[in-house]
Amino acid sequence: MALSSGTEKNFAWKGRVAHVTQLGGIETSVLDNGPGRNTRIAWFDTGTGFRFKVVPDRGLDIVDAFFNAHSLAWISHAGITAPEPFSDHGITWLRSFAGGLMTTCGISHAGVPDSDEFGERGLHGPFSNTPAEITSIVQPDLLRGNMQMKICGIIKESSALGHKLEMRRTISGELGSPVVRIHDEVVNAGNQDAPHMLLYHLNFGWPLVDEGAEILWKGSWKARETVSEKIFNNEFSFHQCQPPLSEHAGSGEAACYIDAGTDADGIVTCGIFNQKIGVAFAVRYKKSQMPCLTNWQHWGYGEYVTGLEPATNFPIGQKEARATNKLIFLTPSESREYEMEFELIHDQDKLNDFRNSFN
């Protein structure tokens, strides 16, 4: 089910174009240099100026994203690296964290490293270091007038004699529309109850994120911990992007946990609005599927990013979620679906409507 309606279709190309790549579509390739060597990628071009790079070898997550000349996502110094499937210990996850528009955390553990009688778990789980099995790629079909494009795959978190979770992911778009949709289904493929946590780490960078740009969300909130109260307090403009801050060098950061408001259909909308470049990036999802939202702010010099993180749980880790009875368990063959939509907004009237919807 689509979270919003309306596209920006333009069929002026009819009778003038023979091959879909003249308009857009999906282009697959393999990186051949640097730490990402031999890593599969798939560029989506919506034909609207909005384009983004899906990385099948990193859980079908999205790294680079652009609108015309403007980058939308924050990319870490490491950039895209080959997957490291056994980096699920402590904070080793950070060594191969590319940032990117969407990094998925889970699917059994999301948040801080922890350990208990049920095992040891590293920061944010193994998902983003797990290659996907691609099951299909669908290109737009100009002759039949079908503008849809999508890539589908399966990502497994599995252990012999242990838990067996898998995600079936579809990323789809449409030529002529600056919208991308994520549809994920997580299923317990094993024969015992399995813990489940899921968090979408959405990372926005310059020039979309810049001093004075607005971080838009509505709802009640609380600072994650005492140090975060330096930004997340009622006297500070935490809905505005800050300049680089010396106190955010290294691991300096701030975050708050949000009980997001919804529209009449139960849809949460949040995003980034930058009037200076005339661009907004909207995120929409169903609160019934993901009741938790985190806003992460890290204004380090040369490492400048803010994140919006819809999730099944706040990033507290499996141990605390279990202790507070907030951990989800999937029974054998049980599944859960998650839908999320990203929209690039640049029309001035639509920008105004988007911004005003948070007043």
C-alpha positions in Angstrom: 0.0 0.0 0.0 1.4 3.4 -1.0 1.9 5.9 1.9 1.2 8.8 -0.4 -0.3 9.5 -3.8 0.6 11.6 -6.7 3.6 11.6 -9.1 5.4 13.9 -11.4 5.0 12.0 -14.6 6.0 13.7 -17.9 5.5 11.8 -21.1 7.1 14.4 -23.4 9.6 11.7 -24.4 7.1 9.7 -26.3 8.2 9.2 -29.9 11.6 10.6 -29.1 13.3 7.9 -27.0 14.2 4.3 -28.0 16.0 3.0 -24.9 15.0 3.4 -21.3 18.4 4.4 -20.0 17.9 7.7 -21.9 15.3 8.5 -19.2 16.5 6.5 -16.2 16.0 3.0 -14.7 18.3 0.7 -12.8 22.0 0.1 -13.7 23.9 -2.7 -12.0 27.6 -2.9 -11.7 30.5 -4.0 -9.5 33.0 -1.7 -7.8 36.6 -2.4 -8.9 38.8 -0.3 -6.6 39.4 0.5 -3.0 37.8 -1.1 0.1 34.6 -1.7 -1.8 36.3 -3.7 -4.5 34.0 -6.5 -5.9 31.0 -5.1 -4.1 27.8 -5.1 -6.2 25.9 -1.8 -6.6 22.6 -0.8 -8.4 22.0 2.8 -9.4 18.3 3.9 -9.4 17.6 7.0 -11.6 14.0 8.2 -11.4 14.5 10.6 -14.3 13.5 13.6 -12.0 17.0 14.5 -10.8 16.6 12.1 -7.8 19.0 9.2 -8.0 20.4 6.8 -5.4 22.8 3.8 -5.1 21.6 0.5 -3.7 24.3 -1.9 -2.5 23.1 -5.5 -2.6 26.2 -6.7 -0.8 25.3 -4.5 2.1 21.8 -5.8 2.8 20.3 -3.9 -0.2 20.8 -0.7 1.7 21.0 2.7 0.1 24.3 4.7 0.3 24.8 7.6 -2.1 21.7 9.8 -3.0 21.5 13.0 -5.0 19.0 15.5 -6.3 20.5 17.2 -9.4 23.8 18.7 -8.1 22.9 18.3 -4.4 24.1 15.4 -2.3 21.4 14.2 0.2 23.2 11.6 2.3 26.1 11.6 4.6 28.9 9.4 3.6 31.5 8.3 6.2 35.3 8.5 5.6 35.3 4.7 5.0 32.7 5.0 2.2 31.4 1.7 0.8 33.4 -1.3 1.9 33.0 -4.9 1.2 30.8 -6.7 3.8 32.4 -8.0 6.9 30.0 -10.7 8.1 31.8 -11.5 11.3 32.2 -7.9 12.6 29.3 -8.3 14.9 31.3 -7.7 18.1 31.5 -4.5 20.2 31.6 -1.4 18.0 33.5 -3.0 15.1 30.3 -2.2 13.1 31.6 1.4 12.9 34.7 0.4 10.9 32.5 -0.5 7.9 29.7 1.9 8.4 29.3 3.9 5.2 26.6 6.2 6.6 24.5 6.5 3.5 20.8 7.4 3.0 19.6 4.1 4.7 21.6 1.6 6.7 19.4 -1.1 8.2 20.1 -2.3 11.8 18.9 -5.6 13.1 17.1 -7.9 12.4 17.4 -9.5 15.8 19.4 -6.7 17.6 19.6 -3.0 17.1 21.4 -0.5 19.3 24.3 -0.7 21.8 26.5 -3.8 22.1 25.4 -6.1 24.8 25.7 -9.7 26.1 23.7 -12.0 28.4 22.9 -15.6 28.8 21.4 -15.6 25.3 24.6 -14.5 23.6 26.9 -11.6 22.6 25.7 -8.9 20.2 27.6 -6.1 18.5 26.5 -2.6 17.7 23.4 -2.6 15.5 23.6 -6.3 14.5 24.9 -8.0 11.3 22.3 -7.0 8.7 24.3 -4.3 6.9 27.3 -6.6 6.6 25.2 -9.4 5.0 25.0 -9.7 1.2 21.5 -10.1 -0.3 20.4 -12.8 -2.7 18.9 -10.9 -5.6 15.6 -12.5 -6.7 14.5 -10.0 -9.4 15.2 -6.7 -11.0 12.4 -5.0 -13.0 13.1 -2.2 -15.4 10.6 0.3 -16.7 9.0 -0.9 -20.0 8.4 2.1 -22.3 6.6 0.1 -25.0 4.0 -1.1 -22.5 3.8 2.2 -20.7 5.0 0.7 -17.4 7.2 3.2 -15.6 7.8 1.1 -12.5 11.3 -0.2 -11.5 12.3 -2.3 -8.6 14.9 -4.6 -7.1 14.0 -7.5 -4.8 16.2 -9.7 -2.6 16.5 -11.9 0.5 18.8 -11.1 3.4 19.3 -13.9 6.0 20.4 -13.8 9.6 20.8 -17.5 10.2 22.7 -20.0 12.4 22.6 -23.7 12.1 20.8 -25.1 15.2 19.9 -21.6 16.1 17.6 -18.7 15.1 16.8 -18.3 11.4 15.4 -14.9 10.4 15.2 -13.6 6.8 14.1 -10.4 5.3 12.5 -10.1 1.9 13.2 -6.6 0.7 11.7 -4.7 -2.3 13.0 -1.2 -3.3 10.8 0.4 -5.9 10.3 3.6 -7.8 8.7 5.0 -10.9 10.1 7.0 -13.8 9.0 10.6 -13.5 8.3 10.5 -9.8 10.9 11.5 -7.1 9.7 8.9 -4.7 11.3 5.6 -3.5 9.4 3.0 -1.5 10.8 0.3 0.8 8.8 -2.8 1.5 10.4 -5.3 4.0 9.0 -8.5 5.3 10.8 -10.3 8.1 9.9 -13.9 8.7 11.0 -16.5 11.2 12.2 -19.4 9.0 13.3 -21.5 12.0 11.6 -23.9 14.4 11.8 -21.8 17.6 10.7 -18.3 18.7 13.2 -15.7 17.5 14.0 -12.2 18.9 13.4 -9.4 16.4 14.5 -5.7 16.4 14.6 -3.4 13.3 15.9 0.1 13.0 16.4 2.2 9.8 19.4 4.5 10.2 18.7 7.3 7.8 21.7 9.6 7.5 21.5 13.1 5.9 24.5 15.2 5.0 25.7 18.4 3.3 24.4 20.3 1.4 20.9 19.1 2.4 22.0 19.3 6.0 23.6 22.7 6.6 23.5 25.4 9.3 19.9 26.6 9.5 18.3 23.7 7.7 15.4 22.3 9.6 15.0 18.8 11.1 11.3 18.2 11.0 9.2 15.9 13.2 6.4 16.3 15.6 5.8 14.5 18.9 6.8 14.2 22.5 10.5 13.5 23.2 13.2 13.0 25.8 17.0 13.3 25.6 18.7 9.9 25.3 21.0 10.7 28.3 22.4 13.6 30.2 25.1 14.6 27.7 22.4 14.9 25.0 20.5 17.5 27.1 23.1 20.0 25.9 21.2 20.1 22.6 17.9 18.5 23.4 16.4 20.9 25.9 13.6 23.4 25.7 16.0 26.4 25.5 17.9 25.1 22.4 16.8 25.1 18.7 17.4 21.4 18.2 15.1 21.4 15.2 17.7 23.5 13.3 21.0 22.1 12.0 24.0 23.5 13.8 27.4 24.6 12.5 30.2 22.2 13.1 30.7 21.9 16.9 34.1 21.3 18.6 32.3 19.2 21.3 31.2 16.8 18.7 34.7 15.9 17.6 35.3 12.1 17.8 32.4 10.4 19.4 30.6 13.5 20.5 26.9 13.4 19.7 23.4 14.0 20.9 20.2 12.0 20.4 16.6 12.1 21.5 13.8 9.5 21.6 10.6 10.6 20.0 7.0 9.4 20.4 6.1 10.8 16.9 2.7 12.2 16.0 0.7 10.8 13.1 -1.9 11.9 10.6 -5.5 10.5 10.6 -4.2 7.4 8.8 -1.6 6.6 11.4 1.3 7.8 9.1 4.4 9.5 10.6 6.0 12.1 8.5 9.5 13.6 9.2 12.4 14.9 7.2 14.8 17.6 6.4 14.0 21.0 4.9 16.6 23.3 3.4 15.1 26.5 2.0 18.5 27.8 0.9 18.8 25.1 -1.8 15.1 24.7 -2.2 14.9 21.0 -1.3 13.2 18.9 1.3 13.4 15.2 1.9 10.3 13.6 3.4 10.2 10.3 5.2 6.8 8.5 5.8 6.0 5.3 7.5 3.3 3.6 9.6 3.6 4.1 13.3 1.8 0.8 14.0 4.8 -0.9 12.4 7.5 1.3 13.9 6.4 3.1 17.0 9.9 4.5 17.9 11.8 7.4 16.2 15.3 8.6 17.2 16.9 11.9 16.1 20.7 11.6 16.1 22.8 14.8 15.8 26.6 14.6 15.2 27.9 18.0 14.2 31.6 17.1 14.1 34.0 19.1 11.9 34.4 17.1 8.7 32.0 14.5 10.0 28.7 16.4 9.9 25.5 14.5 9.9 22.0 14.2 11.4 20.0 11.0 11.4 16.3 10.1 11.6 15.8 6.5 12.7 12.3 4.8 12.6 12.3 1.6 14.5 10.5 -1.2 16.3 12.5 -0.3 19.4 14.7 2.6 20.5 18.4 1.6 20.0 18.7 0.1 23.4 19.8 -3.4 22.4 18.3 -6.8 22.8 19.3 -7.2 26.5 17.5 -4.1 27.8 14.5 -4.7 25.4 14.2 -8.2 26.9 14.5 -7.0 30.5 11.8 -4.3 30.0 9.5 -6.7 28.1 9.8 -4.6 24.9 11.6 -7.3 22.8 9.5 -8.7 19.9 9.5 -12.5 19.4 8.5 -14.1 16.1 7.1 -17.6 16.3 8.0 -20.1 13.6 6.7 -19.0 10.2 5.4 -15.7 11.7 6.2 -12.6 9.7 6.0 -8.8 10.0 5.9 -6.2 7.3 7.4 -2.7 7.2 6.7 0.0 4.7 8.6 3.3 4.3 8.5 6.0 1.6 11.1 8.7 0.7 10.0 11.7 -1.3 12.2 14.5 -2.8 10.3 17.8 -2.7 11.5 20.8 -4.7 8.4 22.6 -6.0 8.0 25.7 -4.0 4.3 25.3 -3.3 4.9 21.7 -2.2 7.9 22.8 -0.1 5.6 25.3 1.7 2.9 22.8 2.3 5.5 20.3 3.7 7.1 22.8 6.0 3.7 24.2 7.2 2.4 20.7 8.0 4.8 20.7 11.1 3.4 24.0 12.6 
